[in-house]
Structure formats: C-alpha cells, structure tokens
C-alpha cells in the first residue's frame, strides 16, 4: 500500500477561524454561517488550541425536547452560553509536518470530517476529508510532468536516454536503465512522494549489481 508523503501543510486550508473561550455561542453560530465553515478553533490568551466548536456541538441548542439520561453531555450543551461550555476538548489534531497519509488514517479512525492542524500548539490550518482526497484527483499530465522533470531529470539527473515515465490513472510506469542496482529503489521512493501518485511500477534495469 502506497504512502502519500506530502506534508499536511501543503493541502490544508490556512488561517483557521478562531474564537476565545468566552465568545458567546450566538456569535459563534453567526461566524460559522458568515465564514462558510463547519467548525471554529477555541484558543486561550496565548493562542494555544484548547477546544473546537462545530456545527454538531451547537445542534443541541436548537433541537429542543428532552434528552435521554445517557446524553447528559448534549443536555449540558443545550444550555451553553459560551464557547467554553459547548466546545469539544481535548481536540484531535494533526501536526503541520505530518503526511497526508497520516492525516487520512486519523480521519478514518476517528470518523471526523476535519482535523485542525497545529504548529507549536497553535492552530495553523484545517485539513478536511476532501483535502486529503485531493491527492488522488491530480490530472495524469501534471503528475507525469513532476515525475519526469522534477524527479528523473532535475533530482536524479536521468535524461530521456536513460529513463522514461508514463502515468495512467495515477500509476507511474518507469522504464530505462541506470548504472547501479542500488539506484533503483530511491527512484521509487521519490516518485511515490509526488502528489497524486497512486502506485509506481518500476521497470528500471541496471548495468552493475552493487547490491548482491
């Protein structure tokens, strides 16, 4: 299974909407509608992330009716007045330098729609499911350009007389010949790091076997 090593910082939405713990719930609801977001970060006086208020957190306030005894948390939120009373804490987060694959694993495990991205404990962005899936939607010509020009030619200095690449449905097929067998594995790793690559079929041959 391929690992997408693109950093979360490259696919996240930067500058997340933040509020303080004392921000009124009504103001937060208006902010969600105005900014077109589904959640806001709650920060303390140092800017450190301490909680999240999402649309789901606010639903008990407009639901009405009685809550079952096992839904005490929702009942408390129904009477909340500020972010502190309604926010979800602790927050499931992802670091800005973690990979898209790691973020996808966290989203899948928790069932969350989005994760706040933190740097030094402060919210730096938001990464949603659609952001991590975007890595699978890049057009093949763009991927092929990055593989051929960025990886083969500029990074590995493998000209068209030594290596060629073709991309179909995100699968990169590489053919050609390198000097040493040990040079083949790094080609696969570098191509796998290109955004949009689903898999790599490395058909490179070699002249000298320096591995055995």
C-alpha positions in Angstrom: 0.0 0.0 0.0 1.5 3.3 -1.1 2.1 6.1 1.5 1.4 9.6 0.4 4.3 11.6 2.0 3.0 15.1 1.0 3.0 17.2 4.2 -0.4 18.2 5.5 0.7 21.9 5.4 0.6 21.7 1.6 -3.1 20.6 1.4 -4.6 22.3 4.4 -6.7 25.4 4.5 -4.6 28.0 6.3 -5.7 30.7 8.7 -8.5 28.8 10.5 -11.3 30.8 12.2 -10.5 31.2 15.9 -12.5 32.3 18.9 -11.8 32.8 22.6 -13.4 30.6 25.4 -15.7 33.5 26.4 -17.1 34.1 22.9 -20.9 33.9 23.0 -22.5 30.9 21.3 -24.8 33.1 19.3 -21.7 34.9 17.9 -20.1 31.6 17.0 -23.2 30.4 15.1 -23.2 33.6 13.1 -19.5 33.2 12.4 -19.9 29.7 11.1 -22.6 30.9 8.7 -20.7 34.0 7.6 -17.3 32.3 7.1 -18.8 29.2 5.5 -17.0 26.8 7.8 -18.3 23.9 9.9 -16.1 24.5 13.0 -14.0 27.1 14.7 -10.9 26.7 16.9 -11.1 27.9 20.5 -7.8 29.4 21.8 -6.6 30.8 25.0 -4.8 34.1 25.6 -1.5 32.6 24.2 -3.2 31.4 21.0 -2.9 27.7 22.1 -5.7 25.5 20.9 -7.9 24.3 23.8 -11.1 23.2 22.0 -13.3 23.1 18.9 -16.9 24.3 18.4 -18.5 22.6 15.4 -22.0 22.7 14.0 -22.6 19.4 15.7 -21.8 20.9 19.1 -24.4 23.6 18.5 -27.2 21.3 17.4 -28.5 20.5 21.0 -29.2 24.2 21.4 -31.8 24.2 18.6 -33.0 20.7 18.9 -35.5 21.2 21.8 -37.3 18.5 23.7 -35.9 16.2 26.4 -32.6 14.4 26.3 -32.1 10.8 27.5 -30.1 10.2 30.6 -27.1 8.8 28.7 -27.0 12.0 26.6 -26.1 14.3 29.6 -23.3 15.9 27.6 -25.7 17.1 24.9 -28.2 18.3 27.6 -25.4 20.5 29.1 -24.6 21.9 25.7 -28.2 22.8 25.1 -28.0 25.4 27.9 -24.5 26.7 27.0 -23.8 30.4 26.6 -20.1 30.5 25.6 -17.5 28.5 23.7 -16.1 27.2 26.9 -19.4 25.5 27.8 -20.1 24.0 24.4 -16.7 23.2 22.9 -15.2 19.7 22.4 -12.0 19.2 24.3 -9.4 17.7 24.1 -9.0 18.2 20.4 -7.9 15.5 17.9 -5.2 17.3 15.9 -2.6 16.7 13.3 0.9 18.3 13.1 1.7 20.5 10.1 4.6 18.3 9.1 2.7 15.0 9.3 1.9 13.3 6.0 -1.4 13.3 4.1 -1.5 9.5 4.7 -1.2 10.0 8.5 -4.0 12.6 8.4 -6.1 10.2 6.3 -5.5 7.5 8.9 -6.6 9.7 11.8 -9.7 10.9 9.9 -10.6 7.3 9.1 -10.0 6.1 12.7 -11.9 8.9 14.4 -14.7 9.4 11.9 -14.2 13.1 12.0 -14.9 15.4 9.0 -11.9 17.6 9.6 -8.8 18.0 11.7 -7.2 21.1 13.0 -3.6 21.4 12.0 -1.3 22.6 14.8 2.2 24.1 14.9 3.8 24.7 18.3 0.4 24.1 19.9 -1.4 26.8 17.9 -3.9 26.2 15.1 -2.2 26.7 11.7 -4.9 25.3 9.5 -7.7 22.8 8.9 -7.5 19.7 6.8 -10.7 18.0 5.7 -11.5 14.7 4.1 -11.8 16.4 0.7 -8.3 17.9 1.2 -6.6 14.5 1.6 -8.6 13.0 -1.2 -7.4 15.8 -3.5 -4.1 13.9 -3.8 -6.0 11.3 -5.9 -7.6 13.8 -8.3 -4.5 15.4 -9.9 -4.5 15.1 -13.7 -2.1 12.5 -15.1 -0.3 15.1 -17.3 0.6 17.2 -14.2 1.8 14.1 -12.4 3.9 13.0 -15.3 5.5 16.4 -15.7 6.5 16.4 -12.0 7.9 12.9 -12.2 9.8 13.4 -15.5 11.1 16.9 -14.9 11.2 17.1 -11.1 12.3 13.6 -10.2 14.1 12.0 -13.1 15.8 14.9 -14.8 16.4 17.6 -12.1 16.8 15.4 -8.9 18.3 12.2 -10.3 19.9 13.6 -13.4 18.4 10.8 -15.5 17.9 12.1 -19.0 15.4 10.7 -21.6 18.2 8.5 -22.9 18.3 6.7 -19.5 14.8 6.8 -18.0 11.3 7.4 -19.2 8.0 7.6 -17.3 4.3 7.3 -18.2 1.3 8.0 -16.0 -2.1 6.4 -16.3 -4.8 6.8 -13.7 -2.2 7.9 -11.2 0.0 4.8 -11.7 3.5 5.7 -12.8 5.4 3.2 -15.0 9.2 3.8 -15.2 11.4 2.2 -17.8 15.1 2.6 -18.7 18.5 1.7 -17.4 20.7 3.0 -14.6 24.3 2.3 -13.8 23.9 0.6 -10.5 21.2 -1.6 -9.0 21.2 0.5 -5.8 19.9 3.5 -7.7 16.6 1.8 -8.5 14.9 1.9 -5.0 15.4 5.7 -4.5 13.6 6.3 -7.8 10.5 4.6 -6.5 10.6 6.5 -3.2 11.0 9.9 -4.8 8.2 9.2 -7.3 5.9 8.0 -4.5 6.3 11.4 -2.8 4.8 13.2 -5.8 1.2 14.4 -5.1 -1.3 12.3 -7.0 0.8 9.2 -7.5 -1.2 6.1 -6.7 1.4 3.5 -7.3 4.8 3.0 -9.0 5.7 0.2 -11.4 9.5 0.5 -11.5 10.8 -1.4 -14.6 14.3 0.1 -14.5 17.1 -2.2 -15.4 20.8 -1.8 -14.3 24.3 -2.4 -15.6 26.2 -3.3 -12.4 24.8 -5.2 -9.4 26.3 -3.4 -6.4 23.7 -4.8 -4.0 24.5 -8.5 -4.1 
